[in-house]
């Protein structure tokens, strides 16, 4: 299930291990729910999904697509889709570090980084800058 983050895969493996231990009778279902940190009702739902869909049923479908929202790193970079997008220095700001930005992936395989209505940068499919931001005319 490569479309899911590593953390989701680790969680699914942990849930599978606990379900198998409970199915074998090594632990009871209430203890299994306690170990995973869910209610006994949620544990029954995990069991049913595991019996119906197998290992794939243990993935949290809400986490399938990563959020496009990112925080700018201290070196003015944003990581998205295994690419590092270098944001250029802004006219009134020394660094964009700590800003919450939105990364958009376009149909032409380019990316753009936005802070609200303001475009911070446009990048090609490899992460190289495409468009230098123009300074406002005085």
C-alpha positions, -999 to +999 in steps of 0.1 A: +000+000+000+025+026-012-001+053-015-003+056+022+023+072+045+048+051+064+030+060+097-003+045+083+015+013+073+031+010+107-003+015+124-020-011+101+008-036+110+003-030+147-034-034+144-030-066+124-007-080+150-031-072+179-061-086+159-042-119+152-032-122+189-069-117+199-082-141+173-058-168+185-070-163+221-037-150+234-054-118+246-091-109+249-108-083+226-111-057+254-074-059+261-067-057+224-088-025+222-070-011+252-036-018+236-045+000+204-062+028+222-097+025+209-131+015+223-143-021+222-168-012+195-141+002+173-121-030+179-150-050+167-152-028+136-114-034+129-120-071+133-149-072+108-129-051+083-099-074+087-120-105+081-137-089+051-108-071+034-077-086+050-046-064+056-059-036+033-090-031+054-068-019+083-058+013+065-074+045+076-090+057+043-091+093+055-053+094+054-050+082+018-041+115+003-016+137+021-028+172+030-015+200+006-009+222+036+027+225+047+049+246+070+080+263+055+113+250+070+140+273+084+159+272+052+129+285+032+120+252+017+088+232+015+087+194+011+060+180-011+057+148-031+094+139-023+105+172-038+121+202-021+107+235-032+130+264-025+110+296-019+128+328-028+133+356-004+102+379-002+105+417-005+092+425+029+102+394+047+137+379+053+124+344+056+091+325+052+101+301+079+071+289+099+045+301+075+016+277+068+014+275+030-007+256+005+011+236-022-009+230-054+000+203-079-011+213-114-021+191-144+010+201-163+030+185-134+041+218-120+037+230-085+028+264-069+032+275-033+006+300-020+002+319+013-035+330+012-040+348-021-002+354-026+018+333-049+052+325-033+067+305-061+060+283-092+081+251-097+085+225-125+081+187-120+116+184-106+112+212-081+132+238-099+118+273-099+098+283-130+087+317-124+106+345-106+082+366-087+079+401-100+083+430-076+054+454-076+058+485-097+063+516-076 
